[in-house]
Every structure is written in structure tokens, then in C-alpha cells.
Amino acid sequence: MRAVTIRNLSDEVHRAIRLRAARHNRSTEAEMRAILEAAVRSEDRLRLGSAIAEISRRAGVTDADVDALEAVRDARAADPMPIG
């Protein structure tokens, strides 16, 4: 994990973060992490699992289809691809 030092943070901002942290039952440091994570995670980012589920719904894939695929799937590990 990386560590970040924030210099010259005003007392007002620090106090507001401490109060916000208390409302969320978190430490000030945990609250700052939550704020930073929320700031960099876009709401419209592609979520792979959700995208695959949506494609499956549109294609009409059912639980029975998935069960049938699982029943015939080869459970052995794949052989590695040859190099060169």
C-alpha cells in the first residue's frame, strides 16, 4: 500500500473531515481514503460482471443453460501454450 502525506491542509478542512469521519464511524484516515476512492471511481465505469450478465440476459441465457455447460465442462486444468 502506498502512503500519502497531505501538507498545508487547513484547520477548517481537517475539522470537517474529522466530523464527517465521526458520522460514518470511521477514523479520519479511513474517511480520507473513502473520499479519495469515491473521487476516482466513476459511476459510469464498466463493471465486467454486470456487462456479462446483461449480455447473457439479452441473449436469453438461463440458469439451465449454465448448468448444462457446467455438466459437460472439462474440469482439468488447461495445458500451457507452447512457447516459440
N, C-alpha and C positions, 0 to 999 in steps of 0.2 A: 504494500500500500504506500502511496505517496503521501507526504506531509506538505501542507501549505501554510505559510505564515502570512497573515494579513496585517500590514502595517498601516498606521495612521487612520484607524477606524475610529470614527467619532464616538464620544461617550453616548450620545443620543442613539446612534445605530446599535451600539453594543447593548445598551439597556433594552431597546426594543426587541432585539434577538433573544436576550435572556427572558423577557416576559413571554415572548412567543414560545420559547422552549418550555417554560413552565406550564403554559396552557396545553401543550402537547405531551406533557410528562416526559420530556427528554432533557438531556444535558445541553448546554449551549453549543458544545462542539457537535453533538448529534443533530441539533437543529440547523446549524450551518451546513452540514453535509446534506441534509434533506433539502434545504433551499437551493444549494448548488445543483444537486441531482435533478430537481424539478425544473431548473432553469435550462438545463442542457438536453432534457428529454422532450422531444417534440411529440405533441399529441397525435399528429398525423403520420408518425413513423410507421413503417411497415413491420407488422408483427407476423413473423413467418407462420407460426402455428395457426393464427387466426386466418391468414390468407389461404393456407392449405385447406382448412375446414370450410371456408366459403366456397372454394373451387369444388370441393367434394359435394357440398350441398347442391350447388348449381348443376353438377353432373349427375345427381341423383344417387350417389353412393350411399348405401345403407349399412347398418351395423352387420347385417347378414353378409354383405359383400366383403367387409373387412374380416369377419370370422372365416369366410371361405378362403380368403387369401392366406390368412394365418395358418389354416389347416394344411395347405399344400406348400407352405414356405419351407425351404431348406434351412434348418436351424444351425447348420455347420458354419463356422467362420469361413469367409472367402479366402481363397489363395491370393497372396500378394501378386501384383502385376510384375512381370519380368522387367528388369532394367536393361536398357540398351538393346 
